[in-house]
Amino acid sequence: MMIMIPYSSEEAPPAPFMDAEIRNPILGISERMRAKLDTGAAMVTIPSELVERLRLLPAGERTFRGYNGQATVRKTYFVNIDLNGYKFEMAKVTSAPRDNILIGRNILNQLEIHLDGKNSAFEVRDP
Amino acid sequence: MSRQYAVLDAGKTSAGEVRRLTISRPNDRLLIHLAYHTVNTQSQGQEVAGQSEEASSTCTGAAYSTGRIEATIATSFLLTDTVAFVVPSHDTTTWNVSRETETTMFGQPSWTSRREAILSPSAAPISGAFEREKQAFLNMRANLLSNPEYRGKFVAILNGEIADYDENEAELARRCYKKHGYVPMYMTKVDRTERVLEMSSPE
């Protein structure tokens, strides 16, 4: 399976976004949201409000260091993720007060992604 | 597992999906004491019936399930006061409370349903349960590190004890939720050091 997706202009400069469905793996509650690919993030980050709406229960904690060097301890959750048809079950995510999802390297490293910035598009393959 | 309950206050509201909760009893004040409940992953998507308990003489019992709660419909009723519900603390359900009223349409009695409130349990009890499991892990961490059976593996702590362990954290979570239900647990790797993760790129 291979898909080509144009960069999204919802951010300037344009950025690689995918359509994500995040699902509570046990209760089955799900929500669709835009997700930005972020190779600078080690783990998928979802909006804090989504944790409440999906009724996710914390399953652990990890220490994260932001780009400014500040370390914070954040709870982690297990979710099922559907990214434009690519499915990941029991993926570990954390949360932060933000509006969209960040797809971090725990998911990105399971895909083959070619960023073509000159043509404002990227290609995703499941190797 | 010990039973801990959270009281849902009618003043709290929460956006998002709600479950249907229909109450109708001939009382002017209603307090429902729900039975212990966990989501049964074996019957996910189906209603899992539970038991109800009366909390006082003015209380009414009601059948409790993951899908809805419904009391026996009486011939007439009045609900004028704040409705409070007591539910298990780890039940993260957001409840939709509907009040049914009897009206007359074309000379015939008719029932209409009106949404009264959306109740959302406090996250505090869930957080409390999680912190207890975390503390239990910290208390046993040194012993676990010295035990080759656990060292380097992921463990799940529930009720202050090791519920299960595995080399694969996702498999561990899947198995634990299937066996114990969707309840707060503390899952972590038994390791001497913790790797700090990058949060995100600057925006």
Chai-1 contact restraints between the chains, C-beta under 6 A:
chainA,res_idxA,chainB,res_idxB,connection_type,confidence,min_distance_angstrom,max_distance_angstrom,comment,restraint_id
A,I26,B,T41,contact,1.0,0.0,6.0,A-B,restraint_1
A,I26,B,Y177,contact,1.0,0.0,6.0,A-B,restraint_2
A,I26,B,Y182,contact,1.0,0.0,6.0,A-B,restraint_3
A,D38,B,S200,contact,1.0,0.0,6.0,A-B,restraint_4
A,D38,B,S201,contact,1.0,0.0,6.0,A-B,restraint_5
A,G40,B,S200,contact,1.0,0.0,6.0,A-B,restraint_6
A,G40,B,S201,contact,1.0,0.0,6.0,A-B,restraint_7
A,A41,B,S200,contact,1.0,0.0,6.0,A-B,restraint_8
A,A42,B,L197,contact,1.0,0.0,6.0,A-B,restraint_9
A,A42,B,E198,contact,1.0,0.0,6.0,A-B,restraint_10
A,M43,B,L197,contact,1.0,0.0,6.0,A-B,restraint_11
A,R53,B,G16,contact,1.0,0.0,6.0,A-B,restraint_12
A,R55,B,T92,contact,1.0,0.0,6.0,A-B,restraint_13
A,L57,B,P184,contact,1.0,0.0,6.0,A-B,restraint_14
A,P58,B,F130,contact,1.0,0.0,6.0,A-B,restraint_15
A,A59,B,M187,contact,1.0,0.0,6.0,A-B,restraint_16
A,G60,B,M187,contact,1.0,0.0,6.0,A-B,restraint_17
A,G60,B,T188,contact,1.0,0.0,6.0,A-B,restraint_18
A,R62,B,L197,contact,1.0,0.0,6.0,A-B,restraint_19
A,T63,B,V196,contact,1.0,0.0,6.0,A-B,restraint_20
A,F64,B,L197,contact,1.0,0.0,6.0,A-B,restraint_21
A,F64,B,M199,contact,1.0,0.0,6.0,A-B,restraint_22
A,R65,B,V196,contact,1.0,0.0,6.0,A-B,restraint_23
A,G66,B,M199,contact,1.0,0.0,6.0,A-B,restraint_24
A,Y67,B,P202,contact,1.0,0.0,6.0,A-B,restraint_25
A,F78,B,A173,contact,1.0,0.0,6.0,A-B,restraint_26
A,M90,B,A170,contact,1.0,0.0,6.0,A-B,restraint_27
A,M90,B,A173,contact,1.0,0.0,6.0,A-B,restraint_28
A,M90,B,R174,contact,1.0,0.0,6.0,A-B,restraint_29
A,L102,B,S200,contact,1.0,0.0,6.0,A-B,restraint_30
